[in-house]
Amino acid sequence: MTSAYESLKEYLSNRMRMSHIYQPVMIRQILLNGDQITRREAAQAFLAEDQSQIEYYEKVTAQMPGRVLANNGVIIKTGQKYEFAELYRGVTPEERAELIDLCTQKLQEYLEGRPDPWNHRRKGSGYIPGSLRYDVLARAKGRCEACGVSAMEKALEVDHIIPRNHGGKDDPDNLQALCYTCNAQKRDRDQTDFREVAQSLHHRDESCIFCELERMQEVDGEGLAFVLEDSFPVSIGHTLILPRRHVADYFDLYQPERNAMERLLKVAKQRLSDKDPMISGFNIGVNVGQSAGQSVFHVHMHLIPRRDGDHPQPRGGVRSVIPGKADY
């Protein structure tokens, strides 16, 4: 009969397939704890191995307690090291034990006086329902949407593009995957008045035909963008994807609006493909400015279905906007 030792060794050596550190860390912790652990103990073991979280708290140390204690003259910082200032050195072992107990007491008093002392951390990391969090991370393909680093290298956080306290919602279009570094830097650097951003999302222009269509009829779409059939279609199924806000220039869109348009673009593409199996390709384009052919100054993205044989020379695609430039 195979022993427990041999079975575990065989699993670790041959059958274990790793996509992250979790399996060997959990097995090691169970072995260290005497064959069983709680879920919290497993989480603590993972945290001890998470270099990204260590780096996060290194930043916290430098920005808050290390700075405050140094300003109050309790400690001195030399390079990456902290030590007591001269006045606070030389306590006896008995005094040291008493002071450690006092630190523990102050910690317990603080925690008992605040039912959720880590609420700020949850908000900062985009604390949202698990299924929605998964969808956002899956859309980002496991990479930071700012710097591109993989989730295998740094922990990813789900961030509200427009913060909750400035009117941002917990919907996919207002969420992005950021590594903890980019999320922290965004909060430190971004001086945008999101209250103005949130208010501007309701802007409509009474003289704009697209704003009028959005207001007067049941348009296809929700949230920050909607879909219309083109009134002068280039091909059957020619569709427009537009932001609800009246904005002329594609480059002036807010990221949540781009997210909403991208989502509806995929929905419209799939709907057209399901409806017409003859569709074999698409052209996607946005005209920006009069010289680029824009005639209605409300951003609108064209989704144009293409079918084999609909043009004698399809080569070049959107390059055909300037005659003679499609052939190369």
ChimeraX attribute file (.defattr): number of C-alpha atoms within 10 A of each C-alpha:
attribute: neighborCount
match mode: 1-to-1
recipient: residues
	/A:1	4
	/A:2	6
	/A:3	8
	/A:4	9
	/A:5	8
	/A:6	11
	/A:7	11
	/A:8	13
	/A:9	12
	/A:10	12
	/A:11	11
	/A:12	14
	/A:13	10
	/A:14	9
	/A:15	10
	/A:16	11
	/A:17	10
	/A:18	9
	/A:19	8
	/A:20	9
	/A:21	12
	/A:22	15
	/A:23	15
	/A:24	13
	/A:25	17
	/A:26	19
	/A:27	17
	/A:28	14
	/A:29	19
	/A:30	16
	/A:31	12
	/A:32	11
	/A:33	12
	/A:34	8
	/A:35	10
	/A:36	14
	/A:37	15
	/A:38	10
	/A:39	10
	/A:40	9
	/A:41	15
	/A:42	19
	/A:43	13
	/A:44	13
	/A:45	16
	/A:46	16
	/A:47	13
	/A:48	12
	/A:49	13
	/A:50	15
	/A:51	13
	/A:52	19
	/A:53	15
	/A:54	13
	/A:55	14
	/A:56	14
	/A:57	12
	/A:58	13
	/A:59	14
	/A:60	13
	/A:61	13
	/A:62	13
	/A:63	11
	/A:64	11
	/A:65	11
	/A:66	18
	/A:67	16
	/A:68	14
	/A:69	16
	/A:70	17
	/A:71	11
	/A:72	9
	/A:73	14
	/A:74	16
	/A:75	20
	/A:76	18
	/A:77	15
	/A:78	8
	/A:79	6
	/A:80	7
	/A:81	7
	/A:82	13
	/A:83	13
	/A:84	15
	/A:85	14
	/A:86	11
	/A:87	9
	/A:88	11
	/A:89	11
	/A:90	10
	/A:91	10
	/A:92	9
	/A:93	9
	/A:94	9
	/A:95	11
	/A:96	12
	/A:97	12
	/A:98	12
	/A:99	13
	/A:100	12
	/A:101	12
	/A:102	12
	/A:103	12
	/A:104	12
	/A:105	12
	/A:106	12
	/A:107	11
	/A:108	11
	/A:109	11
	/A:110	12
	/A:111	13
	/A:112	11
	/A:113	9
	/A:114	10
	/A:115	9
	/A:116	10
	/A:117	12
	/A:118	10
	/A:119	11
	/A:120	10
	/A:121	10
	/A:122	13
	/A:123	15
	/A:124	17
	/A:125	19
	/A:126	22
	/A:127	17
	/A:128	17
	/A:129	9
	/A:130	9
	/A:131	8
	/A:132	15
	/A:133	21
	/A:134	14
	/A:135	13
	/A:136	22
	/A:137	21
	/A:138	12
	/A:139	14
	/A:140	16
	/A:141	14
	/A:142	20
	/A:143	22
	/A:144	25
	/A:145	18
	/A:146	14
	/A:147	11
	/A:148	14
	/A:149	17
	/A:150	16
	/A:151	18
	/A:152	13
	/A:153	12
	/A:154	19
	/A:155	21
	/A:156	25
	/A:157	24
	/A:158	24
	/A:159	26
	/A:160	26
	/A:161	19
	/A:162	22
	/A:163	19
	/A:164	14
	/A:165	9
	/A:166	14
	/A:167	14
	/A:168	18
	/A:169	15
	/A:170	19
	/A:171	14
	/A:172	17
	/A:173	22
	/A:174	23
	/A:175	26
	/A:176	25
	/A:177	30
	/A:178	30
	/A:179	26
	/A:180	22
	/A:181	19
	/A:182	19
	/A:183	22
	/A:184	15
	/A:185	10
	/A:186	15
	/A:187	10
	/A:188	9
	/A:189	8
	/A:190	9
	/A:191	8
	/A:192	9
	/A:193	10
	/A:194	18
	/A:195	14
	/A:196	11
	/A:197	15
	/A:198	15
	/A:199	11
	/A:200	13
	/A:201	16
	/A:202	11
	/A:203	13
	/A:204	18
	/A:205	13
	/A:206	11
	/A:207	8
	/A:208	14
	/A:209	13
	/A:210	23
	/A:211	19
	/A:212	13
	/A:213	12
	/A:214	22
	/A:215	13
	/A:216	9
	/A:217	8
	/A:218	9
	/A:219	14
	/A:220	14
	/A:221	19
	/A:222	11
	/A:223	13
	/A:224	19
	/A:225	24
	/A:226	21
	/A:227	23
	/A:228	19
	/A:229	16
	/A:230	17
	/A:231	9
	/A:232	8
	/A:233	13
	/A:234	14
	/A:235	14
	/A:236	16
	/A:237	21
	/A:238	20
	/A:239	25
	/A:240	25
	/A:241	26
	/A:242	29
	/A:243	28
	/A:244	25
	/A:245	21
	/A:246	21
	/A:247	20
	/A:248	16
	/A:249	16
	/A:250	19
	/A:251	11
	/A:252	10
	/A:253	15
	/A:254	15
	/A:255	16
	/A:256	23
	/A:257	21
	/A:258	19
	/A:259	18
	/A:260	23
	/A:261	26
	/A:262	16
	/A:263	15
	/A:264	21
	/A:265	22
	/A:266	12
	/A:267	13
	/A:268	20
	/A:269	18
	/A:270	11
	/A:271	12
	/A:272	20
	/A:273	16
	/A:274	11
	/A:275	11
	/A:276	13
	/A:277	9
	/A:278	13
	/A:279	17
	/A:280	11
	/A:281	12
	/A:282	16
	/A:283	12
	/A:284	14
	/A:285	13
	/A:286	17
	/A:287	18
	/A:288	19
	/A:289	14
	/A:290	10
	/A:291	8
	/A:292	11
	/A:293	11
	/A:294	16
	/A:295	11
	/A:296	15
	/A:297	18
	/A:298	23
	/A:299	25
	/A:300	26
	/A:301	20
	/A:302	23
	/A:303	25
	/A:304	23
	/A:305	22
	/A:306	20
	/A:307	16
	/A:308	11
	/A:309	8
	/A:310	9
	/A:311	9
	/A:312	7
	/A:313	10
	/A:314	14
	/A:315	12
	/A:316	13
	/A:317	14
	/A:318	13
	/A:319	13
	/A:320	13
	/A:321	12
	/A:322	9
	/A:323	8
	/A:324	10
	/A:325	12
	/A:326	15
	/A:327	12
	/A:328	7
